[in-house]
Amino acid sequence: MTHSYGRHTYDVEERIRHEALGQTARRASETLAMQHIQISASTCIRTLRLMGKVNPEVRTSGFIGLDDFAQRKGHTYMSVITDHYTRQVVAVFDSRYGPEITDWIKAHPEIKVVTRDGSQIFAALISAASEQIMQVSDRFHLMQALKKDAVEPIKALLGQKKEKRPYDYPTEDEAYRYILGDICRMGDARHRKKVTEYYEVTRLRNEGKSIAETARLLGFKSQKVRRIMDTHMSRLLSERQKQAMEVAREMARIISSGLITATAVAKRLAGKVTSDIVHWCMKSVTERYKELRKEVRLHNKALGEQKKSVKVKASTIWNYIVTGKTTSERLLKLHERHPEVELVIQVCIHFRKMLHDEDDAPSMDEWLREAEHCQLKEIRGFAEYVRKDRKAVELACKTSFSNGLLEGTVNKIKAIKRAMFNRATPEVLRAKVIYGRLKWERNHHLN
């Protein structure tokens, strides 16, 4: 009837497990109450946690798939293993790339084939378990990686991506140098000369130059350099210069944040100095960036006045790569107008043919040579990625295995998470995913 010190019979425990696995804890509690079994939602959760403490000991068919999923997107990730022949989830792990995955595979020497996405970390974990296991890369993920690397660069080659240039602003240090130069130019010629000499000597000494080197670089005598160094800055600066120096660094910060006009900067300073001092300190930086902003304005205006051409959508380009057919006249005449783009698209089409093992498909060596000579650096980078994972990609071309079953399993896990308002712990997820489809035998109990 029941185990030692048990509060429920085996039949009642079986019903609790069945209802808790099939629906949310609260609904399970209500359903069990209709069967005259008074169980709280918390008890249903505790039952699932007990079931999902560890992965069950099972024997696989030898052909499994490995994938990851988010328990909490952007924070916590887990992994799942599914048997390709029984189509059952056989293990769920609390981590994404933990050593427990390698340990689990080592404990199952019957495993011959593992399908996975393009993750090199998964590849290393599987290889660490056994070098004899054949790894198969998923065709869908390979095509998506190609799409990511190819479509947008192809649009750029067609001249469809005409990006406007943003306006440039000086960095804080650059703005401070311009402001300091304008402060030194306040006053009459004799005063400007003294202030400039003082700041030049100070700058060179701060850079680590000796007195003799400073004198040689500035064309002074060493005695004059020593005299300038002994002079206090307050004795050289006028009242206007002292006021400007007090706010120079703050002005530089304001300018680097995106305000380039003297009126706006004076308003931001809120009366700390007069507006005429602000206008004087910003003369150089305003003149310099006025020219740069004029160039950007003319460039952006020219982009708007260009004759609009018929654009080719990204989906149209990708459909042409996947099917080899298109109704777009511009794509059909690429070999005439854009022969370089036609070559790039042909590299992508050849990869698709090779991946699906079509009759006129090139060999792996031929495609790699073709891709490595492509003018797009993105395609060359994709070819390097394929070369590193060559064995898994070749098996993807020659076998019918894929990670489609794993993608469906991950979607099922997402549905379970949403039903539980994303509050399911790893133990609860493990129990629902592994045991949700199993039929419980009578007198079965998990210790």
Secondary structure, 3 states (H helix, E strand, C coil): CCCCCCCCCHHHHHHHHHHHHHCCHHHHHHHHHHCCCCCCHHHHHHHHHHHCCCCCCCCCCCEEEEEEEEEECCCEEEEEEEECCCCCEEEEECCCCCHHHHHHHHCCCCCCEEEECCCHHHHHHHHHHCCCCEEEECHHHHHHHHHHHHHHHHHHHCCCCCCCCCCCCCCHHHHHHHHHHHHHCCCCHHHHHHHHHHHHHHHHHHCCCCHHHHHHHHCCCHHHHHHHHHCCHHHHCCHHHHHHHHHHHHHHHHHHCCCCCHHHHHHHHCCCCCHHHHHHHCHHHHHHHHHHHHHHHHHHHHHHHCCCCCCCCHHHHHHHHHHCCCCCHHHHCHHHHCHHHHHHHHHHHHHHHHHCCCCCCCCHHHHHHHHHCCCCHHHHHHHHHHHHCHHHHHHHHHCCCCCHHHHHHHHHHHHHHHHCCCCCCHHHHHHHHHHCCCCCCCCCCCC
